[in-house]
Amino acid sequence: MSAEDQVEHPSERLIGRYARGDTEDTEGTEADQGGGASGTGTGIAHDEVWALEAHLESCARCRARLAAAARHTTPAVTALVDGVWDGLASQLPAIGPMPRRRRWALPLAAWASPVMVPWLCMTVLVTLTAVILDSLSGQGVSFVLLLAPVLPVFGVAASWARGLDPAYELIAGTPRAGLQLVLRRTTSVLVVVISALLAAGWVTGAAVAQWLLPCLAFTAGALALGGLIGVTRAAIGLVAAWAAVIVAPTVAVSRMPMALQADALPVWGAVFALGLVVVIARRSAYTLLGIHR
């Protein structure tokens, strides 16, 4: 038995419903493997669609089954596609081949969005500005510690900003655009931000734990709230709250707040852990377009 035969394939009924674009099912939805779980009459569930599309990416046999189902269930669409293809077939030989993509560009595209680059550059610039302010300020206020918690939030927001990425609908509509992609893009942001803060902390003498835990806690909080109201809105709200409650009073009184002192580190650790729990518990929310708000 081949490896392909050992893979569990979606049922003919599910592929047929997917080919038709069904949105209603009075007899209940059917699991990918032909199971009998009863549905609620609301059509194919999001997780079933995600699983089916992910399977179709790697299974040529099921793609052929889908093509056959589409020809049978939607002949008008099939005729339209065939007509467009017939019109393009004569022009394809005259079109030059696409330039070969560099090997390093493929893994980079899987971990970061092109629109993140200017935001990450701005983050590094803000970190450098905080270091300069620390060196010029003799008031005992560490701007590196003040800005560290919200620095990654800017990059995370840029990763999912609907208005900044012209291809966000294409990305959000792919079967891989769930929690896995969210964590990949967040990791790429943290790599740059934490590297910049390590250098800033080395120059200013700020302890790593004092800025690392708040940094991670705010990142997890932005993702957790983003599952409810959208990542961009969550990021803007957290940054505004931090600026109003912590940054402005600290600059006014020239004294570091209790929230950034060593005694508050366990609280930051608990906030980080709580944020991770919420993100994992609501992981299905990151497959919806609303997460890009």
C-alpha positions in Angstrom: 0.0 0.0 0.0 1.4 3.4 -1.0 1.7 6.4 1.3 -1.0 8.1 -0.6 -3.4 5.2 -0.1 -2.8 5.5 3.7 -3.9 9.1 3.8 -7.5 9.7 4.7 -9.3 11.6 2.0 -12.4 13.7 2.2 -15.7 12.2 1.2 -17.3 12.5 -2.3 -20.2 14.4 -0.7 -18.0 17.0 1.0 -16.0 17.6 -2.2 -19.3 17.9 -4.2 -20.7 20.4 -1.7 -17.4 22.4 -1.8 -17.5 22.4 -5.7 -21.1 23.7 -5.6 -20.3 26.4 -3.0 -23.1 25.1 -0.8 -24.1 27.4 2.1 -27.1 25.4 3.4 -27.5 21.8 4.4 -30.7 20.6 6.0 -29.3 17.1 6.5 -26.3 18.1 8.5 -22.6 18.5 7.7 -20.4 15.5 7.1 -16.9 15.2 8.4 -13.9 15.1 6.1 -13.5 11.3 6.4 -17.1 10.5 5.7 -18.2 10.6 9.4 -21.7 11.1 10.6 -21.5 14.1 12.9 -24.7 16.1 12.6 -24.6 19.7 11.7 -26.7 22.7 12.5 -28.0 23.6 9.0 -25.5 26.4 8.5 -23.3 24.8 5.8 -19.7 23.6 5.8 -18.0 24.7 9.0 -14.9 26.9 8.8 -12.6 24.2 10.2 -13.9 21.7 7.6 -13.2 24.1 4.8 -9.8 24.9 6.2 -8.9 21.2 6.5 -10.2 20.4 3.0 -8.3 23.2 1.3 -5.1 22.3 3.2 -5.6 18.7 2.0 -6.2 19.7 -1.6 -2.8 21.6 -1.6 -0.9 18.3 -1.3 -3.2 15.7 -2.8 -3.4 15.6 -6.6 -6.0 12.8 -6.5 -8.5 14.9 -4.6 -7.8 17.9 -6.8 -8.8 15.7 -9.8 -11.9 14.6 -7.9 -12.7 18.3 -7.3 -12.3 19.1 -11.0 -14.6 16.2 -12.0 -17.2 17.3 -9.4 -17.0 20.9 -10.6 -17.6 19.8 -14.2 -20.7 17.8 -13.1 -22.2 20.2 -10.6 -21.3 23.6 -12.1 -21.1 23.2 -15.9 -21.6 26.9 -16.5 -18.6 27.8 -14.5 -16.5 25.1 -16.1 -17.5 26.3 -19.5 -16.5 29.8 -18.6 -13.1 28.7 -17.3 -12.5 26.6 -20.4 -13.4 29.5 -22.6 -10.9 31.8 -20.9 -8.2 29.1 -21.0 -8.8 28.6 -24.8 -8.4 32.3 -25.3 -5.1 32.4 -23.4 -3.6 29.2 -24.7 -2.5 30.7 -28.0 -0.8 33.7 -26.2 1.1 31.7 -23.6 4.0 30.7 -25.8 4.8 34.3 -26.5 5.1 35.1 -22.8 8.5 34.8 -21.3 9.2 32.7 -18.2 8.9 34.2 -14.8 12.3 35.1 -13.2 13.5 32.5 -10.8 12.8 33.5 -7.2 15.7 33.5 -4.8 15.8 30.6 -2.4 15.9 32.9 0.6 12.8 34.8 -0.5 10.5 31.8 0.0 11.1 31.2 3.7 11.2 35.0 4.3 7.8 35.4 2.7 6.4 32.6 4.9 7.5 34.4 8.1 7.1 38.1 7.3 4.9 40.5 5.3 6.6 43.1 3.0 4.6 45.9 4.7 6.3 45.1 8.0 9.7 46.3 6.8 9.1 50.1 7.3 7.4 49.5 10.6 10.3 47.4 11.9 12.7 50.1 10.7 10.7 52.6 12.7 10.8 50.3 15.7 14.6 50.2 15.5 14.7 54.0 15.1 12.4 54.5 18.2 14.7 52.2 20.2 17.7 54.3 19.1 15.9 57.4 20.1 15.1 55.9 23.6 18.8 55.1 24.1 19.7 58.7 23.2 17.1 60.1 25.6 18.4 57.8 28.3 21.9 59.1 27.8 20.8 62.7 27.9 18.3 62.4 30.7 19.6 62.7 34.3 16.2 62.3 35.9 16.3 58.6 36.6 13.7 57.7 33.9 14.6 54.9 31.5 12.9 55.5 28.2 14.1 52.1 27.0 12.0 50.5 29.7 9.1 52.8 29.1 8.9 52.1 25.4 9.9 48.4 25.4 6.4 46.9 26.2 4.8 48.6 23.2 7.5 48.3 20.6 6.5 44.9 19.3 2.9 45.9 19.2 3.5 48.3 16.3 5.0 45.5 14.2 2.3 43.0 15.1 -0.4 45.6 14.1 1.4 46.2 10.8 1.4 42.5 10.1 -2.4 42.4 10.1 -3.3 45.9 9.1 -6.0 45.7 6.3 -5.1 49.2 5.0 -1.4 48.6 4.7 -1.2 45.2 2.9 -3.0 45.2 -0.5 -2.9 41.4 -0.6 -4.4 40.8 2.9 -7.5 39.2 1.5 -5.5 36.7 -0.5 -3.4 35.9 2.5 -6.3 35.7 4.9 -8.2 33.4 2.5 -5.5 30.7 2.3 -5.9 27.5 4.3 -2.7 28.3 6.1 -3.8 31.7 7.4 -4.7 30.6 10.9 -2.8 30.7 14.2 0.3 29.3 12.5 0.7 32.3 10.3 -0.1 34.7 13.2 2.6 33.2 15.3 5.1 33.2 12.4 4.7 36.9 11.7 4.7 37.7 15.4 7.9 35.8 15.8 9.6 37.7 13.0 8.6 40.9 14.8 9.9 39.8 18.1 13.2 38.7 16.6 13.9 42.2 15.4 12.5 44.0 18.4 14.3 41.8 21.0 17.6 42.2 19.1 17.2 46.0 19.2 16.3 46.0 22.8 19.2 43.7 23.7 21.6 46.2 22.2 19.7 49.1 23.9 19.8 47.3 27.3 23.5 46.6 26.9 24.2 50.3 26.3 21.9 51.7 29.0 22.4 49.0 31.6 18.6 48.0 31.7 18.1 44.5 33.0 16.8 42.0 30.4 13.9 40.7 32.6 12.7 44.3 33.2 11.9 44.9 29.5 11.6 41.3 28.1 8.6 40.2 30.2 6.5 43.4 29.6 7.4 43.1 25.9 6.1 39.5 25.7 3.1 40.3 27.8 2.0 43.1 25.6 2.5 41.0 22.5 0.4 38.2 23.9 -2.2 40.7 25.0 -2.4 42.2 21.5 -3.0 38.8 20.0 -5.5 37.8 22.6 -7.6 40.9 22.3 -7.1 40.8 18.5 -9.1 37.5 18.4 -12.0 39.5 19.8 -11.8 43.0 18.2 -9.1 42.7 15.5 -5.3 42.9 16.0 -4.9 46.4 14.7 -7.6 47.8 17.0 -6.2 45.9 20.0 -2.7 47.2 19.3 -3.9 50.8 19.1 -5.9 50.4 22.3 -3.0 48.9 24.2 -0.6 51.6 23.1 -3.0 54.4 23.9 -3.7 53.0 27.3 0.0 52.5 28.1 0.9 56.1 27.0 -1.9 57.6 29.0 -1.6 55.5 32.2 2.2 54.9 32.4 4.3 57.0 30.0 2.7 60.4 30.5 2.6 60.3 34.4 6.2 58.9 34.5 7.6 61.7 32.4 5.6 64.3 34.4 6.9 63.1 37.8 10.3 61.9 36.6 10.1 58.6 38.5 9.8 55.0 37.2 6.4 53.5 37.9 5.9 50.3 40.0 4.8 48.5 36.9 8.4 48.5 35.5 10.2 47.7 38.7 11.5 44.2 39.6 8.6 43.5 42.1 6.1 43.6 39.2 7.9 40.9 37.1 5.7 38.1 38.4 2.6 40.0 37.4 4.0 40.5 33.8 4.7 36.8 33.7 1.2 36.0 34.7 -0.2 38.4 32.1 2.0 36.7 29.4 0.8 33.3 30.4 -2.8 34.3 30.4 -2.5 35.9 27.0 -1.0 32.6 25.6 -3.9 30.6 27.1 -6.5 32.9 25.5 -4.7 32.8 22.1 -4.6 29.0 22.1 -8.2 28.7 23.4 -9.4 31.0 20.6 -7.1 29.7 17.9 -10.0 29.2 15.4 -10.7 33.0 15.5 -7.5 33.7 13.5 -8.9 32.0 10.4 -11.5 34.8 10.0 -11.1 38.0 8.1 -12.2 40.0 11.1 -8.8 39.4 12.7 -7.3 41.9 10.2 -9.4 44.8 11.4 
